[in-house]
Amino acid sequence: MLKIENTLIGYDNNPIMEIDMLSIVPGEVTALIGKSGCGKSTLFSTIAGHIPMIKGNISLDGHTAQSYKKENIALTLQGFPLYHWLTVEENLALAAKIKDANNTQFTEILKQFSAEHLANVYPSQLSGGEKCRASLSQAILTEPTLLMLDEPFVGLDTITKNAIGENLFSFVKNHKIAALMITHDIHDAIEHAQKIIVFGQKRGSDITTIKHIFDSNQENVYQDIIDKLQEEYI
């Protein structure tokens, strides 16, 4: 479980986001929605250990941010970064080596996303959907404790992202992985997440806070999210 308590994040002691309490349980997908620039990607970088928190406590399975293994976290960024001089399989092999993993069953991982035919293909030869499949295969290669997805389906058509999302989040559920997903597409959030968090600005300041948490199955959730976003930003 990921727990964030009484935490301020930002840069050089300049806070941009404050979270009183947030828990992400294994096997659950939580979608984060908010205005561009409100701090969602900075939150991801802080959880991953790339940016120190200003204050507070972030823990993963009972271990604090200072002690939990960063290898247990998979972070997938926008643009599906892959080394262009390596094939898809070689990209996966490098990720496994860096994370000191013994999992060399790359074909089985690629099968999760119907991408086994891409094993010997270079990134420059991949379409957007294929890059997404390869990047997500790399992310789940070592069955991380926490999976963080920053706009994983941006630029993909509805059929492609629904197919990829179904495979990805079935894997998350079956392997009890806690997942966080940044998205600007409310439909994606409702389709794939069990919990949807809307961020807004703290009254009278530029600090972002959690303004509302929705259950994706609740009635009229789409309109409720739109109303909350309009209340905050329009």
C-alpha positions, 0 to 999 in steps of 0.5 A, spaced: 500 500 500 502 507 498 500 512 503 501 519 503 500 523 509 501 530 511 505 531 505 508 538 502 511 537 495 514 542 490 521 545 489 526 548 493 522 549 499 516 552 494 510 548 495 505 547 490 501 541 492 499 539 499 496 532 501 493 530 508 491 523 506 491 519 500 492 511 500 492 506 494 491 499 495 494 493 491 490 491 485 486 498 485 487 503 480 487 511 482 486 516 476 489 523 478 485 529 474 487 536 475 489 542 471 496 542 467 501 545 472 498 543 478 503 538 480 501 531 478 507 529 475 511 533 480 507 528 485 510 522 481 517 524 481 517 525 489 514 518 490 519 515 485 524 519 489 527 523 484 525 530 488 525 530 495 519 532 499 518 538 503 515 535 509 511 529 511 511 522 510 510 517 504 510 510 505 510 504 501 508 497 504 510 500 511 517 503 508 518 510 508 520 514 502 527 514 505 527 506 505 523 503 500 526 500 494 525 504 488 526 498 484 519 496 486 516 502 483 515 503 475 514 510 472 512 510 465 512 517 462 509 521 456 512 519 450 514 512 451 521 513 452 525 507 449 532 507 447 532 508 440 538 504 438 536 498 442 530 493 439 524 492 444 526 486 447 533 489 448 530 495 452 526 490 456 533 486 457 536 492 459 530 494 464 531 487 467 538 488 468 538 495 471 532 493 476 536 486 478 531 482 476 531 475 474 525 475 469 527 474 462 520 471 460 520 477 455 515 474 450 510 472 455 510 479 458 509 482 451 504 477 450 500 481 455 499 486 450 499 482 444 506 485 442 510 479 442 511 480 434 515 487 436 521 483 440 526 485 434 523 491 432 527 498 433 523 504 437 523 508 430 519 503 427 513 503 432 507 506 431 504 510 437 500 504 439 506 499 439 510 504 443 505 504 448 505 497 448 512 496 449 513 501 454 508 498 458 511 491 457 517 494 460 514 497 466 510 491 468 516 487 467 518 486 474 511 486 477 512 492 481 509 494 487 507 501 485 505 502 477 505 510 476 502 512 469 503 519 466 498 520 461 499 512 458 494 513 453 495 520 450 494 520 442 491 513 442 485 512 438 479 509 443 479 502 440 487 501 441 487 504 448 481 500 450 485 494 448 491 496 452 488 498 458 484 492 459 490 488 458 494 492 463 489 493 468 487 486 468 495 485 470 495 490 475 489 487 479 491 480 478 498 481 480 496 486 486 499 492 484 497 499 486 497 503 480 496 511 479 494 514 473 495 521 471 490 523 465 486 529 462 481 524 459 475 523 464 472 517 460 479 513 461 479 515 468 471 512 469 473 506 464 479 504 468 480 506 475 476 505 481 477 511 484 478 518 481 481 524 485 480 531 482 485 536 484 484 544 485 487 550 488 487 551 496 483 557 497 487 564 497 493 560 494 497 557 489 497 550 492 494 544 490 490 540 494 485 534 493 478 537 492 474 531 491 474 523 491 470 519 486 468 512 486 468 511 478 461 507 479 457 512 482 451 515 479 452 521 474 460 521 476 462 524 469 458 530 470 460 530 477 467 531 475 466 536 470 462 540 475 468 540 480 473 542 475 469 548 472 468 550 480 475 550 480 478 552 474 473 556 470 
